[in-house]
Structures are given as structure tokens and as C-alpha cells.
Amino acid sequence: MTKRKQASKITKGHKISLATLSMLGAVAGWNAIGRVESNKTVTPAVVIATPEPIVAGATPWPTIPSLADIPRLDIQPLPTLAIMGGLETQGDSLTLAGGEMAASINNLAMPSLAPLPTLAPLPTMPEYVPPPPPAPPSVQVAAAPPPPSNGGGNNVSAGS
Amino acid sequence: MLTGNNDDTRETGQLMGLIIVGSCILILAGLFALGHNHQLAGEQSWLSQLGRAAIGLMPASLRIMVSDQARVMGLPLAADSQAYWYLARAGGVVAYMLLWLATSWGIMMSSKVIKGVVSVPVAYALHGYLPILGVVFAALHALVLLGDTYIGFTPWQLLIPFTSTYKPFWTGLGVLAFYLSVALIASSYVRKRIGQKMWRTFHFTSYLGFLMALLHGIMAGSDSDTMVMHIIYLVTGGLTIFLVLFRMLAYSPRVQRAVTANRPPAR
């Protein structure tokens, strides 16, 4: 048996082992790549669920405005029940704190809502005063006639 | 002695013939299967039906596990299956690893690192076998890519370098590395015809072939950005560089001459 044949017999096992290992490696790699790829497709959903780190200073935190800055609401008092007048005193009496008021429950008038606030009364308008009639045209008094002259006009006699 | 040599040559020739015929039959069968399944949906694919039938024969507990694994691996093989893409990537990595092993084994043989650890005939036989296995897986890597519909490689794009639509230069380097590996394997079988010097000179291009395969893997591989592939490329590339430097510095002819000159004369 030549050396080459001996070597061929020895290496036959090595060759089969190498080929098998390579095949197994290829299949294992195929499986590993498939697993990595299927994980890649699932990963985005996980990424969405994970909160992202907040970068400080990029955006100011939203703040609650102070109460002083909030415009005060014009809160109207709740309308309250008011006892209407016209109660009649009968057998049953109704005692109220701060005073006694005899009143027949039966005759109690149905409470009504407080009158709605009304607008303040309009300021009284000043009574219309018609303007005074125009003054009548002034009558010119005729000047007293000059005293009769002596015929000489304005010449005043010196007297003789 | 002469008869023994003739027998060996005849046996090697027969073995080579069987390997070539077997490879051709496998490639044709693979092409046929891919061509058919490439056009079919998962339910119609005869390969998937065959697989389902095989899974059906298994015990129930094993059936669930195998079905789960098959789903992860993109099976059944059909037009829209991811299995082609996954297998092509895995095949490419295995082919690269085998090519690296072949290159490193060759450097270690020539630098006598494995001297005494592995017998010389076994070392030579493995050095001849590893690149063949690598080329088979590289062919599988390219062939399976034809089934993938995502990039849509055509046979011409895979056969002619730099014609691919996907990273043409880096894919082309892979095609060239494949052709160079085939040529290097073939040159070993015609070593006597071409002469030792010519063979040796041509054999140095195996470094170039490995470099092209490495660049093809890094630049065109879709898994290059993963940690596992980073480690693989760093370890294989680093070890190859180390072995080459070791070979150049420690076992260069000048160093060998110096060692021989300083050796004390035998009495």
C-alpha cells in the first residue's frame, strides 16, 4: 500500500467530518439568520412601548399657572329659597330661629326662587326741558325828537 | 513502483470525474427545483409538500419543534419565501470560512508551523480538499441567490463580474474570487504540465483571492454590521495577516540561509 493510499484512508474521515461540519454550519447559520430576522420584525413594537429618554433642556416642562394669574370668575350667589309674605297664623306654628312666626304649613306659599338679579335701574334721565323760546326781537325805542331849532339849524344864537 | 503511480493517477482521475459529474447533476437538480419552486406559492410548492410529508412522519413532540424551526428558517420554499435569502447568506459565510481555512492551512504548511502536528500527506490532502469544499459552498451561495426575489439576481449577473444591480463592484469581487479559486484548484491538477515554477507563481494569487472574498463579504454582505460578523472578519483577517508576516519574516530564504550558516558542523 503506497503512502498516498494510506493518506487517502486517513483523510477520508477528515473530509467527511469537514463536509458534515460545513453543512451543519450552513444550516445553523440559516437558522440563526432566520431567528435574527424574525426578532427584527418583532422589535419595533417593543421599541414603541419603551419610553424614550427625555432630553433635558429641549422643551420646558409644562407648568400650572399660578392662581393669581387665573382670571377671577364672577360667581353669582346661588338662588336661595325665600319665605314669601302673606303667611297666615293658624293652629300649627312654625318657629324660626331668631323669632317666632306662626304659620300654617298648609297655607305656606310655595317658595319661589329669589328674584333674578336685575340690572341696576337706569339712571333717571333729566326731564326734558324744552328750550326757552327764542327771545322776541328787541323793540327799538324811538329817540326823543330833538328840540325844535330856531331855524338856524344848529347854530345857537349867541344872544344879543 | 511505476505501476503504483499509474494506479494512483487512474484513481485520482476517476475520483475527479465522479466529483465533476456529481456536482453537475446536483447543480442541475438544484436549478430545476429552484426554477419550479420560484414560481409557486407555498401551498403548491412540491418541495414544501415533501417537507410537510416528512414532518408528518415524525412523532408529535418532534413535529411541533421541527415545524417551528422550519417557520423561523423561512420554509416552505416558495416564491415569497425568505429561506433563499437566509440560506444564501449562511452559505456565503461558510464558503468564506472554508476559503480562509484553506488559505491559512496553506500558509501554515509552507511555514512549517504544523510540522510534527499533522502528517505531511494528511496536511496536503486537507489543503487540497478545503478549497474544493469552499468553492462548493460558494456555488451554493450564488445558486440560492437566484431563488431570492428581493434583489432579483439573474444568472448573467452572477456569472459576469460587475454587472450586478446590487453593489456591482463588491459583488463582482466575489465572482472574481470564485473564478480565481476554481482556477487555483484546477492548477493543482495540472501542476506537472504547467511546471512547478509557473504553478507556484500562480499559487501566490490565492492571497488575492482571499482578500477579494474578504472585501466582498465586508462590503456586500448584509450581515457585515452585526457583531458576530465583525468578530469573524477581524479574527480571520488578523490571523491571516499574522501568518503571512510570520511566513515572510521567519521562513524567508535569507533567514533560512543564515540559520544554516550558523549551525555548527556535524561531527
Boltz contact constraints between the chains, C-beta under 6 A:
constraints:
  - contact:
      token1: [A, 2]
      token2: [B, 4]
      max_distance: 6.0
  - contact:
      token1: [A, 3]
      token2: [B, 121]
      max_distance: 6.0
  - contact:
      token1: [A, 4]
      token2: [B, 8]
      max_distance: 6.0
  - contact:
      token1: [A, 7]
      token2: [B, 121]
      max_distance: 6.0
  - contact:
      token1: [A, 7]
      token2: [B, 122]
      max_distance: 6.0
  - contact:
      token1: [A, 7]
      token2: [B, 125]
      max_distance: 6.0
  - contact:
      token1: [A, 10]
      token2: [B, 122]
      max_distance: 6.0
  - contact:
      token1: [A, 11]
      token2: [B, 122]
      max_distance: 6.0
  - contact:
      token1: [A, 11]
      token2: [B, 125]
      max_distance: 6.0
  - contact:
      token1: [A, 15]
      token2: [B, 129]
      max_distance: 6.0
  - contact:
      token1: [A, 22]
      token2: [B, 94]
      max_distance: 6.0
  - contact:
      token1: [A, 22]
      token2: [B, 133]
      max_distance: 6.0
  - contact:
      token1: [A, 25]
      token2: [B, 94]
      max_distance: 6.0
  - contact:
      token1: [A, 26]
      token2: [B, 90]
      max_distance: 6.0
  - contact:
      token1: [A, 26]
      token2: [B, 91]
      max_distance: 6.0
  - contact:
      token1: [A, 26]
      token2: [B, 94]
      max_distance: 6.0
  - contact:
      token1: [A, 29]
      token2: [B, 90]
      max_distance: 6.0
  - contact:
      token1: [A, 29]
      token2: [B, 93]
      max_distance: 6.0
  - contact:
      token1: [A, 30]
      token2: [B, 73]
      max_distance: 6.0
  - contact:
      token1: [A, 30]
      token2: [B, 86]
      max_distance: 6.0
  - contact:
      token1: [A, 30]
      token2: [B, 87]
      max_distance: 6.0
  - contact:
      token1: [A, 30]
      token2: [B, 90]
      max_distance: 6.0
  - contact:
      token1: [A, 31]
      token2: [B, 73]
      max_distance: 6.0
  - contact:
      token1: [A, 33]
      token2: [B, 86]
      max_distance: 6.0
  - contact:
      token1: [A, 33]
      token2: [B, 89]
      max_distance: 6.0
  - contact:
      token1: [A, 33]
      token2: [B, 90]
      max_distance: 6.0
  - contact:
      token1: [A, 34]
      token2: [B, 72]
      max_distance: 6.0
  - contact:
      token1: [A, 34]
      token2: [B, 73]
      max_distance: 6.0
  - contact:
      token1: [A, 34]
      token2: [B, 74]
      max_distance: 6.0
  - contact:
      token1: [A, 34]
      token2: [B, 86]
      max_distance: 6.0
  - contact:
      token1: [A, 35]
      token2: [B, 72]
      max_distance: 6.0
  - contact:
      token1: [A, 38]
      token2: [B, 72]
      max_distance: 6.0
